[in-house]
């Protein structure tokens, strides 16, 4: 679809496409999968969501649910394209099985690069249009070659090596040389810079490839990157594509048209940005930097010097961030402040799409948008204490206020399920307290009793009318 369309025009997550993708990537596997939801560029920054699911018959349903959830939140949906060793484990060393060779073609003449790969490796088992466009307007593609057998043990490293070689030779994204690099899920929604497009499967084929044979083909395949580096040495020295540089050995004294310092600075900057955007941890970024130094810098820099330069670039990146990225003034920080103030008196039930507020006697559905007024007060206070005029306007904007409210919904202090409410049939809530109908004892109101209903009167004093009624209907049978 469309840029800036109406709600009716917006694309919806496609469960059938997701199932096709999941079946290809995880069909027949046993273990855990790592799903990732990241904020898209041009959208409000939100904390990443990182659920784990078993690779079983329900996996496609779980991922489809996450795709709908991510689309509603303006986030992108990704998945680590392999089996991980357990719930909560998603580092490179935690990936225990890979089922395909893949490449992300995200720059240059994507169609020419795709044809180059088909000519030398064969037709991909799956071709995905990721939703993004190159500078020339071509659709970015993810290509997968399904393996005849899952790569496990030492073969996981072999798959990563082949993926790195493909990226280097076909000008793909070099990040997929890492086993744990997540990839965008087909059937989810691409939401960068105001664009909203369905991530589609362009072709799916029942073809599989032997890992050893495919590795040999990749080894023999001529490199597009080599030509690109030779033709664009000046561009590589400044701000050209990073992929050719990652596939190029750089010798001391500028013998390759670029110095070791310039090459390392660009590569370090690349991994710092990838980390900042949430694609990998700081430790993983350092591993990538150190690996590049050992593999491509001749001779490699000493580790201590490399660390000093890396830390310098980290610090420079921190100082260049926009004021709105200050940790104490992010939407996440404001949402935490909202919960600190109102965590006791407000609950959100996602199934109802409803906030409930504690009145002192019962939980009441809130229908006057008071929650936005409370979020507005938090944002207004933060804006009043901010000296930066641009940031002050952003903090007080309707989009920030709405983002704070949305983030607060998921906070465990607020989140509640439907089965929590009015669950004790023997507890009668009255204006004067809660009556235990087993004993007749009246106790004070408590939020933890989770009552949304309340009687009109409190039991107290004499009740001659009721006593007279009982005597009449029982014919004065006291025992009855």
C-alpha positions as CSV (number, residue, x, y, z in Angstrom):
1,X,0.0,0.0,0.0
2,X,0.4,3.5,0.5
3,X,2.1,6.3,2.3
4,X,-0.1,8.1,4.8
5,X,-3.4,6.4,3.8
6,X,-6.5,6.3,5.9
7,X,-7.0,3.6,8.5
8,X,-9.2,1.7,6.0
9,X,-6.4,1.8,3.4
10,X,-3.7,0.5,5.7
11,X,-2.3,-3.0,5.0
12,X,-3.0,-5.8,7.4
13,X,-0.7,-8.6,8.5
14,X,-1.2,-11.7,6.3
15,X,-1.4,-14.9,8.4
16,X,-1.2,-17.1,5.3
17,X,2.1,-15.5,4.1
18,X,3.5,-15.8,7.6
19,X,2.6,-19.5,7.7
20,X,4.3,-20.1,4.4
21,X,7.5,-18.4,5.7
22,X,7.4,-20.2,9.0
23,X,6.9,-23.6,7.4
24,X,9.9,-23.1,5.1
25,X,12.2,-21.7,7.9
26,X,11.2,-23.9,10.8
27,X,9.1,-26.8,9.5
28,X,10.3,-30.1,11.1
29,X,12.5,-28.3,13.6
30,X,12.5,-28.8,17.4
31,X,13.5,-26.0,19.8
32,X,12.9,-22.4,20.4
33,X,12.5,-19.4,18.1
34,X,13.4,-15.7,18.9
35,X,10.9,-13.1,17.7
36,X,11.9,-9.4,17.8
37,X,9.8,-6.2,17.6
38,X,11.8,-3.0,17.0
39,X,10.7,0.6,16.5
40,X,10.9,1.6,12.9
41,X,12.7,4.7,11.7
42,X,10.4,7.8,11.6
43,X,8.2,6.4,14.4
44,X,8.3,7.0,18.1
45,X,11.0,5.1,19.8
46,X,9.6,2.2,22.0
47,X,11.3,-0.5,24.0
48,X,11.9,-3.6,21.9
49,X,9.7,-6.6,22.5
50,X,11.5,-10.0,22.5
51,X,9.1,-13.0,22.9
52,X,10.3,-16.6,22.4
53,X,8.1,-19.4,21.0
54,X,8.5,-23.1,20.5
55,X,9.0,-24.3,16.9
56,X,5.8,-26.3,16.9
57,X,2.4,-26.3,15.1
58,X,1.3,-23.1,16.9
59,X,4.4,-21.1,15.9
60,X,2.8,-19.5,12.8
61,X,-0.2,-18.5,14.9
62,X,2.0,-16.9,17.5
63,X,4.0,-15.0,14.9
64,X,0.8,-13.8,13.2
65,X,-0.5,-12.5,16.5
66,X,2.8,-10.6,17.0
67,X,2.6,-9.2,13.5
68,X,-0.8,-7.7,14.2
69,X,0.5,-6.4,17.5
70,X,3.6,-4.9,16.0
71,X,1.6,-3.2,13.2
72,X,-0.8,-1.6,15.7
73,X,2.2,-0.3,17.7
74,X,4.0,1.0,14.6
75,X,6.9,-1.5,15.1
76,X,8.6,-3.8,12.7
77,X,8.5,-7.6,13.2
78,X,11.7,-9.7,12.9
79,X,12.7,-13.2,13.7
80,X,16.1,-14.9,14.2
81,X,16.2,-17.3,11.2
82,X,17.3,-20.3,13.1
83,X,16.6,-22.4,16.2
84,X,18.0,-21.2,19.5
85,X,18.9,-23.3,22.5
86,X,16.2,-22.1,24.9
87,X,13.8,-19.4,26.0
88,X,15.6,-16.1,26.5
89,X,18.7,-17.2,24.6
90,X,19.4,-15.4,21.3
91,X,23.1,-14.6,21.1
92,X,25.2,-16.0,18.3
93,X,26.4,-18.9,20.3
94,X,22.8,-19.8,21.3
95,X,21.8,-20.6,17.7
96,X,21.9,-24.4,17.4
97,X,20.3,-25.0,14.0
98,X,20.0,-23.1,10.7
99,X,17.8,-24.3,7.8
100,X,18.7,-22.0,5.0
101,X,21.3,-19.8,3.4
102,X,19.9,-16.2,3.0
103,X,21.0,-12.8,1.7
104,X,19.5,-9.3,2.2
105,X,19.9,-7.3,-1.1
106,X,19.4,-3.7,0.1
107,X,21.5,-1.5,-2.1
108,X,22.5,-0.8,-5.7
109,X,21.0,-2.7,-8.6
110,X,19.1,-5.3,-6.7
111,X,17.6,-7.0,-9.7
112,X,21.1,-7.4,-11.3
113,X,22.5,-8.8,-8.0
114,X,19.6,-11.2,-7.8
115,X,20.2,-12.5,-11.3
116,X,23.9,-12.9,-10.6
117,X,23.0,-15.1,-7.6
118,X,20.5,-17.1,-9.6
119,X,23.0,-17.6,-12.4
120,X,25.6,-19.1,-10.1
121,X,23.7,-20.6,-7.2
122,X,20.2,-21.6,-8.6
123,X,16.7,-20.3,-8.0
124,X,16.0,-19.4,-4.3
125,X,13.5,-21.4,-2.4
126,X,11.9,-18.2,-1.2
127,X,12.0,-14.6,-2.5
128,X,10.7,-11.8,-0.2
129,X,10.1,-8.1,-1.0
130,X,11.0,-6.6,2.4
131,X,9.0,-3.4,1.9
132,X,12.1,-1.1,1.6
133,X,13.3,0.6,-1.5
134,X,16.8,1.4,-2.7
135,X,17.9,5.0,-3.6
136,X,17.1,4.1,-7.2
137,X,13.5,3.0,-6.3
138,X,14.1,-0.8,-6.6
139,X,12.5,-3.1,-4.1
140,X,14.8,-4.6,-1.5
141,X,14.8,-8.4,-1.5
142,X,15.5,-11.2,0.9
143,X,16.5,-14.5,-0.8
144,X,16.5,-17.9,0.9
145,X,18.0,-21.2,-0.3
146,X,16.5,-24.0,1.8
147,X,18.9,-26.7,2.9
148,X,18.2,-30.4,2.5
149,X,19.1,-30.9,6.2
150,X,19.3,-28.5,9.1
151,X,22.8,-27.3,9.8
152,X,23.8,-28.2,13.4
153,X,27.0,-28.2,15.4
154,X,30.0,-27.0,13.4
155,X,27.8,-26.6,10.3
156,X,26.1,-23.6,11.9
157,X,29.4,-21.7,11.5
158,X,29.7,-23.0,8.0
159,X,26.3,-21.5,7.1
160,X,27.3,-18.2,8.6
161,X,30.5,-18.2,6.6
162,X,28.6,-18.8,3.4
163,X,26.1,-16.1,4.2
164,X,28.9,-13.7,4.8
165,X,30.5,-14.6,1.5
166,X,27.3,-14.1,-0.4
167,X,26.8,-10.7,1.2
168,X,30.3,-9.7,0.4
169,X,30.2,-10.9,-3.2
170,X,26.7,-9.7,-4.1
171,X,26.7,-6.4,-2.1
172,X,24.2,-7.7,0.4
173,X,23.8,-6.8,4.1
174,X,26.9,-8.1,5.9
175,X,25.0,-8.5,9.2
176,X,23.8,-11.9,8.2
177,X,27.2,-13.3,8.6
178,X,26.1,-13.5,12.3
179,X,23.9,-16.5,13.2
180,X,21.6,-14.4,15.5
181,X,20.9,-11.5,13.1
182,X,17.1,-11.2,12.9
183,X,15.3,-10.7,9.6
184,X,12.0,-9.1,8.8
185,X,9.0,-11.5,8.8
186,X,7.0,-11.8,5.5
187,X,3.3,-11.1,6.1
188,X,4.2,-8.3,8.6
189,X,4.0,-4.6,7.9
190,X,7.0,-2.4,7.0
191,X,6.5,1.0,8.7
192,X,9.6,3.1,8.1
193,X,9.5,6.9,7.5
194,X,5.7,7.0,7.1
195,X,5.6,4.2,4.6
196,X,3.2,1.3,5.2
197,X,3.7,-1.7,3.1
198,X,3.0,-5.4,3.4
199,X,6.2,-7.6,3.4
200,X,5.3,-10.0,0.6
201,X,6.5,-13.4,-0.7
202,X,7.3,-12.9,-4.4
203,X,8.1,-16.5,-5.1
204,X,8.1,-19.8,-3.2
205,X,9.6,-22.9,-4.7
206,X,9.9,-26.5,-3.5
207,X,13.7,-26.6,-4.1
208,X,16.4,-27.6,-1.6
209,X,20.2,-27.4,-1.7
210,X,23.0,-29.4,-0.2
211,X,25.1,-27.2,2.1
212,X,28.5,-28.5,0.8
213,X,27.5,-28.1,-2.8
214,X,26.1,-24.6,-2.2
215,X,29.2,-23.6,-0.3
216,X,31.3,-24.7,-3.3
217,X,29.2,-22.6,-5.7
218,X,29.5,-19.6,-3.5
219,X,33.2,-20.0,-3.3
220,X,33.4,-20.2,-7.1
221,X,31.0,-17.3,-7.7
222,X,32.6,-14.1,-9.1
223,X,32.4,-11.2,-6.8
224,X,30.4,-8.0,-7.6
225,X,31.9,-6.4,-4.6
226,X,35.5,-6.5,-5.9
227,X,34.5,-4.6,-9.0
228,X,32.5,-2.1,-6.9
229,X,35.4,-1.5,-4.6
230,X,37.9,-0.9,-7.5
231,X,35.5,1.4,-9.2
232,X,34.5,3.4,-6.1
233,X,37.7,3.7,-4.0
234,X,37.0,7.4,-3.4
235,X,33.4,6.6,-2.4
236,X,34.6,3.9,0.0
237,X,37.0,6.3,1.6
238,X,34.1,8.7,2.3
239,X,30.5,7.5,2.7
240,X,30.0,4.8,0.1
241,X,28.3,1.4,0.6
242,X,29.7,-0.5,3.6
243,X,29.3,-4.0,2.1
244,X,32.2,-3.7,-0.4
245,X,34.5,-2.5,2.4
246,X,33.5,-5.4,4.7
247,X,34.6,-7.8,2.0
248,X,37.9,-6.0,1.2
249,X,41.3,-6.7,2.8
250,X,43.0,-3.4,3.8
251,X,46.8,-3.2,4.1
252,X,48.8,-0.6,6.0
253,X,50.1,2.6,4.4
254,X,46.9,3.0,2.2
255,X,48.1,0.4,-0.3
256,X,44.5,-0.5,-1.2
257,X,43.3,3.1,-1.7
258,X,42.1,3.4,1.9
259,X,44.0,3.4,5.2
260,X,43.5,1.0,8.0
261,X,42.3,3.8,10.2
262,X,39.7,5.0,7.7
263,X,38.4,1.4,7.1
264,X,38.2,0.6,10.8
265,X,36.5,3.9,11.6
266,X,33.8,3.3,9.0
267,X,33.2,-0.3,10.1
268,X,33.2,0.6,13.8
269,X,30.6,3.4,13.0
270,X,28.5,0.9,11.1
271,X,28.3,-1.6,14.0
272,X,27.7,1.2,16.5
273,X,24.7,2.4,14.5
274,X,23.4,-1.2,14.2
275,X,23.6,-1.5,18.0
276,X,21.9,1.9,18.6
277,X,19.0,0.9,16.3
278,X,18.5,-2.2,18.4
279,X,19.7,-4.9,16.0
280,X,22.4,-6.4,18.3
281,X,23.9,-5.9,21.7
282,X,27.0,-3.8,22.5
283,X,29.0,-7.0,23.2
284,X,27.9,-8.5,19.9
285,X,28.9,-5.2,18.1
286,X,32.3,-5.4,19.6
287,X,32.6,-9.1,18.5
288,X,31.9,-8.0,14.9
289,X,34.4,-5.2,15.1
290,X,37.1,-7.4,16.5
291,X,36.4,-10.1,13.9
292,X,36.7,-7.6,11.0
293,X,40.0,-6.4,12.4
294,X,41.4,-9.9,12.5
295,X,40.0,-10.9,9.1
296,X,40.5,-7.9,6.9
297,X,43.0,-5.5,8.5
298,X,46.6,-6.4,7.5
299,X,48.3,-6.4,9.9
300,X,45.5,-6.1,12.5
301,X,45.4,-3.3,15.0
302,X,46.4,-4.3,18.6
303,X,43.3,-5.0,20.7
304,X,43.9,-2.1,23.1
305,X,44.1,0.4,20.3
306,X,41.0,-1.0,18.7
307,X,39.1,-0.7,22.0
308,X,40.2,2.9,22.4
309,X,39.0,3.9,18.9
310,X,35.8,2.0,19.4
311,X,35.1,3.7,22.7
312,X,35.8,7.1,21.1
313,X,33.3,6.4,18.3
314,X,30.7,5.2,20.9
315,X,31.1,8.4,22.9
316,X,30.9,10.6,19.7
317,X,27.7,8.8,18.8
318,X,26.2,9.5,22.2
319,X,26.9,13.2,22.0
320,X,25.4,13.4,18.5
321,X,22.1,12.0,19.5
322,X,19.0,14.2,19.3
323,X,17.9,15.8,22.6
324,X,14.8,13.6,22.6
325,X,17.0,10.6,22.9
326,X,18.2,11.6,26.4
327,X,17.4,8.6,28.6
328,X,15.5,10.7,31.2
329,X,13.2,12.3,28.5
330,X,12.4,9.3,26.2
331,X,8.8,8.2,25.9
332,X,9.8,5.1,27.8
333,X,11.1,7.1,30.7
334,X,8.0,9.2,30.8
335,X,5.8,6.1,30.8
336,X,7.8,4.7,33.7
337,X,7.2,8.0,35.6
338,X,3.5,7.8,34.8
339,X,3.4,4.3,36.3
340,X,5.4,5.4,39.4
341,X,2.6,7.9,40.0
342,X,-0.4,6.0,39.0
343,X,0.5,2.3,39.2
344,X,-1.7,1.6,42.2
345,X,-4.9,3.1,40.9
346,X,-5.1,2.2,37.2
347,X,-5.4,-1.1,35.3
348,X,-5.6,-1.8,31.6
349,X,-7.4,-4.8,30.1
350,X,-6.2,-5.3,26.5
351,X,-9.1,-7.7,25.6
352,X,-11.5,-4.9,26.5
353,X,-9.4,-2.1,25.2
354,X,-10.3,-0.4,28.4
355,X,-8.7,1.4,31.4
356,X,-10.2,0.9,34.8
357,X,-9.7,3.3,37.7
358,X,-9.9,2.5,41.5
359,X,-12.6,4.7,43.1
360,X,-12.0,3.7,46.7
361,X,-14.9,1.2,46.7
362,X,-14.7,-0.5,43.2
363,X,-12.8,-0.6,39.9
364,X,-14.7,1.5,37.4
365,X,-14.3,1.6,33.6
366,X,-13.0,5.0,32.7
367,X,-14.7,6.6,29.7
368,X,-13.8,10.3,30.0
369,X,-10.2,10.0,28.7
370,X,-8.8,11.0,32.1
371,X,-5.9,8.7,31.5
372,X,-4.7,11.0,28.7
373,X,-5.0,14.0,31.1
374,X,-2.8,12.2,33.6
375,X,-0.2,11.4,30.9
376,X,-0.5,15.0,29.7
377,X,0.4,16.2,33.2
378,X,3.6,14.0,33.2
379,X,4.6,15.3,29.8
380,X,3.8,18.9,30.6
381,X,5.9,18.7,33.8
382,X,8.9,17.2,31.8
383,X,8.5,20.0,29.2
384,X,8.4,22.7,31.8
385,X,11.8,21.4,33.2
386,X,13.4,21.3,29.8
387,X,15.6,24.1,28.5
388,X,15.7,23.0,24.9
389,X,12.8,24.7,23.0
390,X,12.6,22.0,20.3
391,X,12.5,19.2,22.8
392,X,10.1,21.0,25.0
393,X,7.6,21.2,22.1
394,X,8.1,17.5,21.4
395,X,7.5,16.5,25.0
396,X,4.2,18.4,25.1
397,X,3.0,17.2,21.8
398,X,-0.1,15.0,21.4
399,X,2.0,12.2,19.8
400,X,4.2,12.0,22.9
401,X,1.3,12.0,25.3
402,X,-0.4,9.2,23.3
403,X,2.8,7.2,23.2
404,X,3.2,7.4,27.0
405,X,-0.3,6.1,27.4
406,X,0.3,3.2,25.0
407,X,3.5,2.2,26.7
408,X,1.9,2.3,30.1
409,X,-0.8,-0.2,29.0
410,X,1.8,-3.0,28.7
411,X,3.5,-2.2,32.1
412,X,3.0,-5.1,34.4
413,X,1.7,-2.7,37.1
414,X,-1.2,-1.8,34.9
415,X,-1.8,-4.9,32.6
416,X,-4.7,-7.1,33.7
417,X,-6.7,-10.0,32.2
418,X,-10.5,-10.4,32.0
419,X,-10.7,-13.3,34.5
420,X,-9.3,-11.1,37.3
421,X,-12.6,-9.2,37.9
422,X,-15.5,-10.1,40.2
423,X,-14.1,-13.6,40.5
424,X,-15.4,-14.4,44.1
425,X,-19.2,-15.1,43.9
426,X,-19.3,-15.1,47.8
427,X,-18.0,-11.6,48.1
428,X,-20.7,-8.9,48.1
429,X,-19.3,-5.4,47.5
430,X,-21.3,-2.7,49.2
431,X,-20.7,1.1,49.8
432,X,-19.6,0.3,53.4
433,X,-17.2,-2.6,52.7
434,X,-17.0,-6.1,51.3
435,X,-19.3,-8.7,52.9
436,X,-18.1,-12.3,53.1
437,X,-21.4,-14.2,52.4
438,X,-20.1,-17.3,54.1
439,X,-19.7,-15.5,57.5
440,X,-21.5,-12.2,57.1
441,X,-18.4,-10.3,58.2
442,X,-17.9,-6.9,56.7
443,X,-14.3,-6.0,55.8
444,X,-12.8,-2.8,54.3
445,X,-12.6,-2.3,50.5
446,X,-9.3,-3.5,48.9
447,X,-8.1,-2.9,45.3
448,X,-6.8,-6.5,45.3
449,X,-10.4,-7.9,45.5
450,X,-10.9,-6.6,42.0
451,X,-14.6,-5.8,42.2
452,X,-16.2,-3.8,39.5
453,X,-19.8,-4.1,40.8
454,X,-21.3,-2.7,44.0
455,X,-24.6,-2.9,45.8
456,X,-26.7,0.2,46.5
457,X,-26.7,-0.2,50.3
458,X,-24.6,-1.4,53.2
459,X,-25.9,-4.0,55.6
460,X,-26.2,-2.5,59.1
461,X,-28.6,-1.9,62.0
462,X,-32.0,-3.6,62.6
463,X,-34.2,-4.9,59.8
464,X,-37.8,-5.4,61.2
465,X,-39.4,-5.5,57.7
466,X,-37.1,-8.3,56.6
467,X,-37.6,-10.2,59.9
468,X,-41.4,-9.9,59.6
469,X,-41.1,-11.2,56.0
470,X,-39.1,-14.2,57.1
471,X,-41.5,-15.0,59.9
472,X,-44.4,-14.9,57.4
473,X,-42.9,-17.1,54.7
474,X,-41.5,-19.7,57.2
475,X,-44.6,-19.7,59.5
476,X,-42.4,-18.7,62.4
477,X,-40.2,-21.8,62.0
478,X,-37.0,-20.5,63.7
479,X,-34.9,-23.4,62.7
480,X,-35.8,-23.1,59.1
